Amino acid sequence: MSTTAESLPHAQGRRAPSPTKVLRSLFWTLLFRGRASQQAGAQKTRRQRSLGLTLFIYAMVGLMPALFSQYTDIFVFACTLHGFTLMFASLSLASSAGTMLFMKEEAEILLHRPVTPQQMLRAKCAVLAGFAFILALSLNLAGLIAGLWSKGGSWRFIPAHLFSTALLMLFSAASIVLVYNACLKWFGRERLDNLLTTLQSLLTVVMILGGQIMPRLLHLESFKNFDHIDTWMLALPPIWFGALDALISGTTLNASMLWLPAALALVVTFGTSWLALEKLGSAYGQGLMNLNESAGTTKDRTKPRGVWLAAIVKLPLLRWWLRDPVERESFKLTTAYLFRDREIKLRLYPGIAPMLIMPLVMLFSGGKGGADGAMMMQGFATCFLGMVSLQAMMFLGCSEHWRAAAFFHVAPLRHWSPLFHGSRKAVLCWLSFPVLILQTTLICAMQRSWTPLALSLPAVLFLPTFSLVTGLMGQWLPLSKPPEDVKNTSAGCLMMMGSMLAAGIIGGLSSWMWQLGYFAMFLFLEALLMLGATVLMKYLMRDTPWVPQPE
């Protein structure tokens, strides 16, 4: 059968396609359709709609630097465009590259065929660079036209910027492949998963910060009257590719200062590509096979897991907080998934990353309000962290291992609420309160005052009570639904609106009472209110019966 299939193209007078071309076509299909064979048409349609919406949003974002074109030289304008492209398109590429580069099933399906690991890696890198270029082209669409009105701009800017943008995306894709492959080769699978999570979280943080900071940088006079390149600027990739633009299309600046950064754009891009595809390309196949093996050395595998967690729950405070044995075991299960499960980490942590930078965003946006305005924003930001628990509980209700939740229905449990409370307390212990501490520390350092520490106390009382809201929506079991069941329903929107409203009320009242001198009385009244709300919500949950397991 294999011989017949191989000879068929020649029998029909056609030349057999190269393995690299077939692989590129395969990976393009996987990128736009997904890997699940079931409901492939529906998934393809959803992905195409999502891609179309993403391209539209990128085109709208690209209008921002385009408005800046007439005020500066073509070199500075090109650097600005490349800065936006690197921030949005390249980091979006980083967030999706790990899934394409390292899939456990590919080693079993492809590596026994006459396909070398280097061919697979080159095909994937080509698809990643092409996908990134599509995003970058949408982001630079307005800038390509607006660049014609920059100082020194001409029609040559359009082909020059298309070439430099394609080169930038090749550099980005090669850099991502290089980092991932090196991490998999030298640090192992577990650290690779942590790297993917870190990069996705970094993507969210950088995009939100960039959306706040970049518009302010565009109005700086130093950018409008740029006349030289400092040494430290040579470390910035947008400077390299902007210099390449300016040399090809022309500029009003001294061209001699642009040759070195333009040369760096070419040398670093091809050097990175060679390291990623040739130097480390030979280790790519072994890395794929290692994904199917258990992580760690033999010594690590014989070491019992969960020892540290068992010791933590025996600490006096946690032992009192987790008196119910069902809550304690649910706490341990949720903690294990929060720290070990790749799927949970990739979906959850990028979602809560913006909460860490909420104070920065608010201070950038509302600095004109003075001390009173800063206090109001800080009160709102700390109470808004209730969204951390809502998002976490939403994601922790779903898992790729959802079929194992049948155990909850056959175990002799009187009610589902202890499972909910154990997971809720794990979220508070490992996410909500640590984020609150980090955020408060950050604001104290920025304001050089201990006042934000006191203003965070209302959030300490608010967060545990607000974390009960998810349980009011019906029976909640940890990890009991398939991941595709996570949808933006009207109930989720209502919970988000309720969170913002409650955060605004509590935060606004706390800052107002601080100014009036009644902060201690406010804390006492809030404690009574939160205690009453907690008792009421727990009573309502106890009245929600078990729901039979679906067949």
Residue, then its C-alpha position, 0 to 999 in steps of 0.5 A: m500500500s505504501t509503495t502504491a501511494e508513493s508511485l501514484p504521483h509519478a504514474q499521473g505525471r506529477r512530481a511528488p511534493s517535498p516533505t517540507k512543503v507537505l509539513r508546512s501545509l499540515f501545520w498551516t491547517l493545524l494552526f487554523r483548524g485545531r487538532a481535534s478531528q471532531q467538529a473540525g468544521a465548526q472549530k475552523t469557522r470559530r478560529q477564522r472568526s477569531l483571527g478576523l477579529t484579531l486582525f481588525i483589532y490590530a488594524m485599529v491599534g495600528l492607527m495610533p502610531a500612524l497619527f504620529s507620522q507627520y511629526t518626525d523623520i521616517f527613521v523614528f516613525a519606522c522604529t515606532l512601528h517596529g516597536f508596536t509590532l514587536m510588542f503586539a505581534s511578536l508576543s502574540l506569536a510567543s503565546s501560541a508558539g509553544t503549542m505548535l512547537f512541542m506536541k507530545e503526539e507528533a513524535e509518535i505520528l511523524l518521527h517514524r516516517p521519512v521526515t527529519p527533525q530539522q525538516m519539522l522544525r524548519a516547517k514550523c518556524a516558517v509557519l510561525a513567521g508567516f502567521a506573525f507576518i500576517l498579524a504584523l501586516s494588519l498592525n502596520l497597514a495604516g502606518l504603511i500609508a501614513g509613512l509617505w507623509s513622514k519627513g524624508g518619506s517616499w514611495r520606497f518606504i512601503p517595500a522597505h517596511l514590508f521587507s524589514t517587517a518580514l525580517l523582524m518576524l523571522f527574527s522573532a520566530a527564530s528567537i522563540v524557537l531558539v529559547y524553547n529548544a534550548c530550554l527543552k534541551w538543557f532544563g527539561r520538560e517541567r521548566l519548559d512548561n513554566l517558560l510557556t506560562t511565563l511568556q504568556s503572562l508577560l504577553t498580557v502584562v506588556m500589552i496592557l502596559g504598552g497600551q498605557i505607556m506608548p501613547r505618552l511616549l509618542h508625545l515626547e519632544s525627544f522623539k519628535n526631534f531625534d538626531h542621534i543614536d545613543t550606544w544603549m539604543l543599539a540593544l533595541p531591535p526596533i532601532w535595527f529594523g528602523a535603520l534598515d527602513a531608513l537606509i532603503s527608503g531615505t531619511t533626513l538624518n545622517a545616514s552614516m549613523l544608521w549603517l551599524p544598527a541596520a547591519l545588526a538587523l541582518v546579522v542578528t536575524f540570520g545568526t539567530s536563525w542559524l542557531a535555532l534551526e541548525k545548531l539546535g535543530s538536531a536536538y529537536g527530535q530528541g526533545l519531542m521524544n522526551l516530552n512523552e517520557s516522565a520528567g526528571t531523573t530516576k532519582d527524582r521519580t522515586k522521590p514521593r510527591g506532595v510531601w511539602l504540601a502535606a507538611i504545609v497543611k499541618l501548619p497551625l493556621l492552615r490546620w485550623w482553617l482546614r478542619d474539615p478533612v474533605e476541604r483539606e483534601s480538596f485544598k491539596l488537589t487544587t494546589a497540586y493543579l495550580f502548581r503542576d498542571r500545564e493546562i491550568k497554568l497556561r489558562l489561568y496565570p495569563g488571565i490574572a497577570p493584569m491584576l498585578i499591574m492594575p495600580l500602575v495602570m490606574l496611577f498612569s491614567g489618574g495621576k491628575g486627581g492628586a492624593d485623594g484620587a490616588m487613594m480612591m484608585q488604590g481602594f478600588a484596585t485592591c478590592f477589584l482583586g476579587m476578580v482573581s478568585l472568580q477567574a480562578m474558580m471558573f478555570l479550576g472547574c474545568s480540566e482535561h482530566w474531567r472524567a476523573a470527577a466521577f469519583f466525587h459522585v461515588a465517594p461517600l460525601r454528604h454535600w459538594s460544598p466542602l469540595f468548593h470551599g477547599s478549592r476556594k481556600a486554595v485560590l485565596c491562599w496561593l493567588s488572591f492574598p499573594v497578589l494583594i500583598l504584591q500589589t500593596t507593596l508595589i503601591c507603598a514603594m511608588q508612593r513612599s508611604w505606609t498609607p496603602l497598607a492600611l487601605s488594603l485592609p478592607a480588601v482583606l475582609f472583602l476577598p474571602t466573602f466575595s470568593l463565595v459568589t461562584g458557589l451561588m451559581g449552582q453545584w461546583l466541583p473541582l476539575s469536573k467539566p471539559p475545557e470547552d465548557v468555559k464560555n463567556t456566558s451572561a452569568g459570567c458577565l453579571m459576576m464581573m459587573g458585580s465585582m466591579l460594582a462591589a469593588g467600587i463601593i468598598g474601595g470608594l467608602s474606605s478612602w472616603m472614611w480614611q479622609l473623614g477619620y472614621f476608618a476604624m469604624f468603617l472596618f468594624l462595620e465592614a467586618l460585620l457586613m462581610l460576616g453576615a454575607t458569608v453566613l447567608m451565602k453558605y446557607l444558600m449553598r447548603d440548600t443546593p442539592w447534588v446534581p446527578q452525574p451526566e451519563 
